[in-house]
C-alpha cells in the first residue's frame, strides 16, 4: 500500500524553502539599497511577489512603492484588480503609460500593434526619473531561456542594459548588490520557482488573482496558433473568425500578443492539475512577442527590458 503523504509533505517543504529564500531576498535589498521598487502589473507572478513582500515586512508596511509600465492594451479585469490591491494595502503606485511616450513622440506605434516591446523606454525613463536603484521583478528561470541565464541580483549598466558577462556568482545565497552611481540592480526573488510552485503556493496561501486566470466564456479569434481577444489593440482581421469559447489565461500582458488557452479549469486545484500536465511554459504557449525570433527575450533584456 502506498501513500501520497510523503510527496505532499515534500512539496510543502519545498514551498517553505522558496518562501524563506524570497523573504530573505526582500530583506537583503531593503537593507542594502536606497530606493527599491516592485514591478507590479496585477499578473500572478507580480501578485505573488507583492504577497511575499507583505509577509517579509509584516506588521510594518511594505517600505517601497510599486511600478507598473502600462501599455494601454491591458485587460480590464487585471487593471481593476491592480487598483483594488493597491488601495487595499495602502501602497503607492507609480504608473508609466506607454501612450504618454507615444503622444509626445518618444515612441512610435508598431505596425503589428504590439506594445510589449515598447515598454523598455518608459521603464528606463521612470527608473532614472525616480532614481530607483533596485527593481524587483517576477521573472522565473523556468519561463524562458534568457531568463534562465540571469542571476537573482542582475546588474544593469548606467543605460539599464543587461550584460551577461558581468553577472556575478551567487554561492551560498550571498548576493552582491554593489553598483556604481547610475547603475541599477534587477532583483528576481522568484527565480527558483516553477509555474507549478507558483500555483501550489497560491493555493496554500489563498492568494487572490484576476478572474481571467480561471475558466470563463470569452469571444476570441485564432492567430498564429493562439486565441486572441478583441480589444483596443485591434483585430480580428477579415479572415479571422470570432468564436465564443471557454478559456483562461496562463500569463497576462499586452492584449495584442497574449493568448488564451481553451480550458475548463475554474478553480486553483483544477489549474494545478492542468499545469502539471502541460509540456509548454506559459510564455511559450501564449506570448506572441517571445516568438518574434529565437533570441527575442534576450535581445530585449540587453536593451533594458524586464
N, C-alpha and C positions, 0 to 999 in steps of 0.2 A: 504494500500500500504506500502510495506517495502522497506528499502534501505540498501545497504551494506556499505554506507559511514561511519557510526559509527564503524563498525567492522574494516574497513581499517584504520581508524584513531587510533583505539586502538592498532592495530598491529604496526603501525608506532611509537606510543608512547612506546611500549614495546621494539622495536629495539633501539630507542633513549636511553632508560634506560640501556639496555645491553651494548651499545656502551660507554656510560658515565662511567659505572662501570669498563669496561675493560681498558679504558684510565686512570682512577683513579689508577687502579692496576699497570699499567706500570709506572706511575709517582712515586707511592709509592716505587716500587722496585728500580727505578733509584736513589731515594734519600736515600735509606736505605742500599743498598748493594754496594760492591766494584766492583765485576766482574760478572755482569749478562750475560746471553747468551740466544738466542732464538733457540729452536729446529725447524729446517726448512727442510722439505722433498720435498716441492713442491706440497703436497696434499692440499685439500681445506681448512682444518682447520688451518694448519700452514700458508697458504697463507693469510687467514683471520687474523690470529694473526699478521703477518707482516704488513698488511694493517692498523690495529689498532695501531700498534707501530709507524708507519709513521705519522698517524694523531695525536698521543699523543705528539710527539716532533716537529712537523712541525712549522716553516720552518727550524729548526735545523735538522741535520741528526740523524738517529737512533743511540743512543750512545753506543750500544753494538753489538757484532758480531752474526752471525748465526752459528749453528752447525747441520750438517747432518750426522747421522750414516748410511752409505751407505752399504747395504747388497751385492751389486753387482748383485742383481736379480731384479733391478727396471725396470720399463717400460721406454723405450727410450723417449717417449713423456714427461714424468714427469721430467727426468733429464735435457732434453733440456729446459723445462720451468724453472726449478730451476736456471740454469745457466743464462738464459736470464733476470730473475727478479733480480738476484744479480748484474749483470752488469748494468742494467737499473737504479738501485737506488744507485750504488756505495757502496755496502755493502761488509763487509769482511765475507767470508765463510770458516769455518773450517770443513773439511771432514774427518771423521773416517771411513776407509774402512774395513769392516769385513774380506775381503780377506787378508789384511795385517796381521791380528791376526791369520788367518788360516795358512798363509805361514810361520810364524815364530814359530808355534807350541803352541801359547797361546790358541787357539781354535781348535776344531776338527769338520769337516763337519758332519752334522747329517745324519743318514741313510735315513730319509724321504726327504732330500733335502731342508727342510725349514731353512731359515736363520733369520727370525724374532726373534726366541728365542735366537739367538746368538748375538743380538745387545747389550745386557746388559753389557758385559765386555768391549767392545770398548767404550761404553758411559761412564762408570765409570772411565776408564783409562784416557779418554780425558778430563773429568771434573777435575780430580785430576791434570793432567799434566798442564792444563791451569789455575788451581786454581779458577774455576768458583764457585761462592757461591750462585747464584740464577739461576735456569734453567727454562725458560718459556716453557710450553708445551701446545698443543692444545686439551688436553683431555676434554671431556664433561661428565657430570653426567648421561645424558640420554643414553650414548653409551653402558654401561656395568656395572654390579653390583659392581665390585670392585672400579671402577672409581666413582661411586655414593657415596662411603664412604669417599672419600678424600676431604679435605678442599681446599680452594683456595691457601693458603700458606701451603704446605705439607712438614713438616720437615723430612729430611733424616739423618740417623746417619753417623758416620765417614766412614762407609763402603758403603754408598749410599743406605742403606736399609730402606724400609718403615716400620714403627712401628705404627700400627693403634692406640694403646693405648696412644701414645704420641701426637696425633692430638690435636690441640688447638681450643677452641671455637672462633667463628668469629662473634660476635654480633655487630650490627650497623655498618657493613663494616669496622671494626677495625681489622687490620691484624698484627700479631706478627711475625716478621722476626728474632727474637733473635735466635742465634745459636752459638755453641761452635766452636773453630778452627777445621777445618777438616770436619765439618758438612756442609750440603747444604740444600737449600730450593727449592723444585719444586713449580712452580707458574702456576696456571691454570686460566687465565683470561676468558676463555670461559666456565667455569664450569656450569653456569646457562643457557647456550644457548642450544637449541634443534637443531636437524638436519634441521627442518623447519625454525627456526630462522636464521641459517647459510645461507640457500639458499635465504630467503627473503632479508637478508642484502646484499648478493652478488648481487641480482637483483637491490636493491636500489642504491648501490654504484658502480655498473657496474665493479665488480672485475673480472679480467681475471683469468681463470683456465686452467689447462692442458686439451687438447681436449678429452681425454678419459673419462671425466666426462659426456660427451654428446654422444648420439647415433651415432654409426659408425659400419661399417662392419668389422668383425674380425673372424679368424679361432679359434675355441675353442673346447674343449672336456669336457665331464662331468665326475666329480669325487666327490663322497660324496655329491651329490646334488648341486654341484656348477659348473659353466662354467669356466674352466681354459684355459689360453692361452699357446701356446708353447713358449719356451724361453731357456736361458742358464741354468735354474733350472731343465731341463729335462721334460719328458712327451711328448706325451701321451704313456701310456703302450700299449702293443699289442692288448689288448681287448677294448681299448678306441677309439671311433670313432670321428674323427675330422669333424666338421661341420662349415660352414661359416654362421654366424648369425648376426643380428643387435642387438648390445649390448651396454651397457655403464657400467662404474664403479661407485659405490656409495662411496667407500673408496679406497685408494691407499696404497699399501705396497709391501712387498716381493711378486714377481710374482708367487712363488710356492704355496702360500696359500691365495692369494687374488682373489676372483671370480668375474666374471662379471654377470650382470643380463640382461635378454632379455628386451629390451626397445626401444621405438621409440622416446623417449624424447630428442629432438635435440636442444632445447632452454632452457633458465633459467626458463621461465614460465611453460614449459612442465615438467621440472624436479620438480618444486614446486608442481604441481598438482599430479605427481606420488608419491612424498614423502608423501604428505598429505593423500594419500590413503593406504600407506603401514602400515602393522601391525608389522613389524620387524625393529629393528635398523639396520644401515648399517653394523656394525660389526657382529651382529647376523646372518645376511643374507649372508655375503660374506667373512668372515675371518675364515679359517680353523684352524689357530693357537689358536683361542679362543674356539675351540671345543675339544681340547685335553683332558680336564677334566672340571668338574663343576667349579673348582676354578683356572683354568689356568691363567687368568689375575692376580688374587690376588697373586698367588704364584710368578709370575714373578715380580710383583710390590714390593713384600717383598725383592726380590733379588736385586732390583735397576732399574728395567725396567721403561719405561715412565709412 
